[in-house]
């Protein structure tokens, strides 16, 4: 079990560290998105009015798109997030809640980057999701074998011996693992479960002969899928549909709107309710005819198997969570990143004593770049958001590119510099990057801006302490 724990963790450790850290940040995906769009920060938005305005704008400027996908504005994200096809590619923009136009809002992925990266890894479908699914299964394996391998880790949790090298790293590893062990197991298992169809596709292949559209229709009978006819038809007013959906959804509220075949006589408007106070997602779906406005189908999910999957997915993404619970998710996610990082560091310390060589040295140097440098790479997205001109064309792609360029640079520093020097340098650079994020928004007057600034400042302080301790250890071995 110890052998399996060590090698499963080592093989997937770098990938898991990036997935866990980006997933932790995505707990506050709407808040990060609002911070990265200061034009709408602090402006309240009526979800019905904002959605109607967005659809009216799309009907003029994206009429040729085969579908419009809209995440409805809310308290945490005061804008409509829309996706549509344009020029053979998909465009994702935030739309102004008053007039539905993206012109006054800077082009950025916002917190959506961290959310998407943590299960797609910025790779084409399905390769990113397959890697993330395999990493999630590996994390389940690592946690379970870790419980067996560290038989005394509950007792060791109450012991921390600083300045003892390998022993100290093992104490930190145990402590971070035990404090939030139920969360670690839950987030790993639910992450693997939500991507299980990629790991185990044989059920869909056998029953539906790999026809995913038929499988999706069975999963959500109210999502009407009818092909476009090529004949234009009148557009029914969307506002009455939104009002009717709001009435039927009640306290759950409206979360997502999809318009298929806009402008065609076969147009369909599908609306999905929010989770309300429940953990599960997508419990209620309503579809309207896009030309007449009449209801085509309504489905309230009550099947136990689908309900279980929705429960597991809702538990993983924490959309249900009130503020305190989201903070617990965030802190526990940082602990899980600490478990992965300290485990990688512990492996190299042990290997240096038992079997030093080129492989061990390479892993140690890459550890420095990944663990100490990844916070810098992720902070680069937020810093680029403030540095790049607001009206720059293609700025969202440039923001994403800044992450990977920064990542390549810090990995190069980790590989080329001596590890005892690189730890302090890259941790210090990450601290400065987080401090830059805290200062980038200016004097925060909004609650979201204050939260981002305080979290960035706290991370900067923690990373600065770690950098200083690393420098002291190098000076006084």
N, C-alpha and C positions, 0 to 999 in steps of 0.2 A: 504493500500500500504506500509506503514511503517512496519507493522507486517510482510508482505510477503517479503519485502526487507531484513529485519533483519534475518529472519529464513532461507530463501533461501541462503543468504550469509554465515550464520553460518554453515549450514549442508554441504555445498560444499566448504567452504572457504579454508581449509587446502589443499584439492586436487587442487583447482584452483590456490593457491599460487605456488605450485610445478609445475603445468602445465604452468602457465604464465611465471615463471622464466626460466624454461628449454626452452620454446618456444622463449623467448627473446634471450637467448644464441644461439639458433639454427639459428638466423638471420645471424650469422657469422659461420655457420656450416663448409663451406670449409676452412675458415681461421683457425678455431680451429683445424680442421683435419690436416692442413699443419703444424701448430705449434707442434702438437703431433707426427709428423713424421719429425723430424729435418734432417733426412737423405736426404730428397728431398726438404727441404725448400730452396726457392730461385732458384731452378733449373727450367728453362723453359722447357716446354714439347709440342711437336707437337702432337695434338690430334689424327691425322691419324696414325702416326708412332707408338705412344704409344698404340693405340688400336690394331693395327696389331701385335705388339710384345706380347701383353697380350693374344690374341687369339692363337698365336703360342705356347706360354707357356702352356696355358690351354689344347690345343689339345694333349699335351704330358702327363701332370701331372693331368689332370681332365677329361680324355677321357670318363670315365664311368658315369659322371654326366649327367642327362637328359637335363640339360640346363645350360647355362652360362649367367649371367646378369652383364652387364658392364656399369658403369657411366664413360663417356669419360673424359679424362684429359682436363684441361682448365687453364685459367690464375689464378683462385682462388684456384684450387686444382691441382697441377702439378703431378698427378699420376692417374692411372686408378683404380677405385674402383670396385672390382669384387666379385660376390657371386656365389658359386657353391655347389653342394651336394657332401658330402664325408662321408662315414661310417654311413649313415643313418641320418646325420645332415647337416645343411648348414654352410658353411665356408664363412666368409667375410674378405677379405684382400685387402690392397693396393698393386698394382703391379708396379714395377719399369718402368718408361716410356721408358727406353732404351732397356732392355732385357725382360721385361714382368714378371720377377721373383719377388716373395715376400720376397726372402731371405734377401735382404739388407735393408728392411724396417721393423721397429718394428711392432709387431702385436698389433693393437689398433683400437677401434671403432672410435676414434677421436670425432669430432663434431656430428657424426651420433648418438651417444648415446643420446645427448640432443634432437635432432630432433625426434628420435623414442620414447623416453620417454614421450615427451609432448603429444603424442596421443595414445601411447600403454602402458605406465606406467610399462614397463618391465613385462607385464602379457601375458599369452597365448591368441591367437586370439580366439574369438572376444572380450573377457572380458575387456581387457584394453581399446580397442577402444570404447566399449559401455560406460564404465565409463567416458572416455574423451568426448564422444558425449553428455552424460547427463550433464556433468559439463559445456560444452559450451552452452547448452540450458539454464542452470541455470544462467550462466553469462549474457546472453541476458536478462533474466527475472530480475536479480538483477540490471542491468544498467537501464532498463526502469522504474522499480519501484523506483529506486533511484532518477531519474529525477522528478518523481511525488512527492515522499516523501520529498525531499529537494526543496521545491518550491522556496526558495530564494537563491539557491546555486550559481547562477550566480552573484548575488549581494554579497553574502558572500565570493566569490572568492577573492575579493579585500580587505578582512579583515583577518588578521592573528594575533592572540593574544597568544604569547608564555607564557608558565608558568601558563596556566589557566586550566590544567587538561583536563577534558572532552571537554571543549570548544576548546582547542587547537587541540586536536585530531580530532574533527569535522571539524575545519578549514583546517587541513592538508588533511583530507579525501575529502573535497569539492574541494580544490585547485587542487589536483592531478587528481581528476575525471573530472574537467572542462577543464583543460589545453589541454588534449588530448582526449576529449569526442568523436569526430568523429572517431578517431583511435580505441578507446575502443569498440565502437559499431560495427565498421567494422570487427575487428579481432574476436569478439565474434560471429557475425552472419556468417561470412565466415567459421569459424571453425566448427560451427554447420552444415552449409550447406554441407561441404565436407564429413561429416560423416552421412549425412541424410539417406542414404540407410540402415544404421544400426538401426536408430530410427524409420524409416518408410519403412519396407521391403515389404509391401503388394503389391506394384506395380510390382516389379520383380517376386514375388511369384505368382501373378495372371496371368501375361503375359507370363512369361518364366517357370512357374511351378518350381521355385527355381533353374533353370539350369543357374548357374552363367557364365558358359563358353559360352552359347548362348547369354546371355546378353552382355558379353564382346566382342563377335564377332560383334554384332550389333553396339556397341559403337565405335569399331575400326575395320572396315572391312578389313584393310590392314594387320592386325596381323593374319597371316596364322597359323592355328592350325591343324596340321596333325599328327596322332599318329606314333610312331616309328615302323618300320617293323621288326627290329632285324637283318637286313642285312646291313653289312658295305658297304660303298660306298666311292668314291673318294671325297676329300675335295677340293672345288674350292678355288683359292687364294682369300683371303678376301680383300687385298689391293685394287684391282680394284673396288670392291663393295663400299668400303669406299670412294674412289675418286668419284665414280658416285653419291653416296648419298650426298657428300659434294657439288658437282656441282648443284644438284637439290635443295638442301636446301638453298643454297646461303648464305645470311648474317645471317640467323637464326642459322647456324652451326649445328654440330652433338652433340647430348646430351646423347643418350643412345643406346646401342647395345645389342640385345639378340640373342643368338644362341640356337635354339631348336634342340634336337636330334643330337648333334654333332657326326660326324662319321657315321651316318646312312644315307641310301639312301633317307630318308624323312627329311633330315636336312633343316632347314629354318633359315635364318639370317634376323632379323628385326631391322631396324634402325629408330630412332625417332629424329626429328629435335628439336633444342632448341627453346626457345621462342623468340629469337631475341630482338627487342626493344618493343615487345608487352607484355601486361600483361598476356594474356592467355597462356596456355601450350599445348604441344603435337598437334600442328596444322597440322603436316605433317609426314606421316609414309610411309616407303618403306620396302618391303620384297623381299628377294632374295632366289632362290633355292641354298641350301648349297653345292650341288654337281656340278651344272653347272654354277652357277653365274648369271643366267638370272633372270630378274625381274618377280616376281609372282604377285605382287599387289602394288598399290600406292594409297594413300588416303590423300587428303587435306581437313581437317575438315571445313565444312561450314554450318552445321546445327545450327540454332539459339539456341536450347535448350542445346546441347552439348557445344556450344561456350560459353553460359552463365555460365555453370558449370566450364568450364576451366578458364574463366575469374575470377570467385570467388575464385577458388583454387589458381590461379596465384597471385591474390591480397593477399591471406593469407600467402603464403610462400615467396613472394617477390623475386623470382628469377630474375625478370625483373629489379629490382631496381638498379640504379647506387649508387655509394658510399654514397652520401649525403642522399639519401632516406633510405638506409639501416641503417644509423646512426639515422635517425628520427624514424624508426621502433624500433631500440634498446632502445633509450631513452624513447619512448612512452610505450614500453613494461615494462621497469622498473617502470614507473609511474603507470601502471595498477597493477603491483605487489604491489606497495605502496598503491594503493586504497584498494586492498584485505586485505593486512596486517593491515592497519590502521582501516579498518572496523571491523576486528576481535578484535583488541585491544579496539576499542570504545565500542563494545558490552559488553565486560567483565567489563569495567569501569562503564557502566550504570547498569549492573546486580548486581554489588557489592553494589550499593546504594539501589536498589529496592528489590532484593531477593538474598542475599548472602547465600551460602550453598556449599555442596560438589560438585555439578555439575558445578557451576560457577568457583570454585577453580580449578577443573580438566581442564576445558576449558582454563582457564588462563595459567596454567602450560604447557599445550600442545601448546598453542599459542607461548609461549617463545621458545619451542623446534623447532617448525615448522618455524616460521618467522625468528628468530635469528640464528637458526642452519642450515637451508637448504643451505645458501651460503657456509658454511663449508663443507657440504656433497658434493656439486657440485665441489668445489675447490679440494676436495680429489681426484677426477678423474684425474685432471691435475697434481697434485703433484705425484700421483702414477705413472703417465706416465713417470716422470723424475726419480723417485726413483727405480722402478723395473728395473732389468737388461734388456737391449734391446733384447737379444736373448732368454729370458725366455719363455718356452713353456706355452701356455695358458694365456699369460699375459693380453690379452684384457678382459678375464673373471675375472681376479684378479683385474683389474682396476675398472670394474663395481662393483665387490663385495666390494671394498673399499668405494664406495659411500654409499652403504646400511649399512655397518658396522658402518661407521661414523655417518650416519643418526640415527641409533639406539642408539648410544652413546649420541648424543646431545639431542635426545628426552628424554633419561633417565635422563640426567642432568636437563633438563627443568622440568621434573615431580618431581624429588627428591629435587631439591634446591628451596629455597624460591624465588618467582618470582622477587622481587625487586633486589635480588642478581644475579639471573640467567640471567636477561636481559643484564646487563653489562658484565657478564662473557662470554656469548655466542656471543654477538655482538663483543666483543674484540677478541674472538677466530676466528670468521669469518674474521675480519680485518687482523689478523695474517695469516690466510690461503690464503687470496687474496694477501697479501704482499709476501708470499712464492711463489705464482704463478708468480708474477712479477719478482722475483729474480731467479726462477728456470731455466729460459732459458739462463741465463748468460747475457753477453753484447749483446743486440739485434742489429744485423747489417742488417737484412732484414725488409722490410716494414711490413709484417705480424707479425713478432716477436715483432717489436716496438709497433704495434697496440695492441696486446694481453697484453704486459707489461704495456702500458699506461692505458688501461681499468682496468686491475687488480689493478694497483696502485690507480686509481681514486676510485674504489669500496672500496679498503682498507681504504683510507682516509675518505670516507663517513661513513663507518661502525665504524671506530675508533672514529669519532666525536659523533656518536650516542651512542657508548659504554661509552664515557667519560661523556656525558650529563646524561646518566642513572645512572652512579656512583655518580655524583654530586647530582642528585635528591634524591638518597638514603641517602647521608650524610647530606643533608640539606632539609628535608621534609617541 
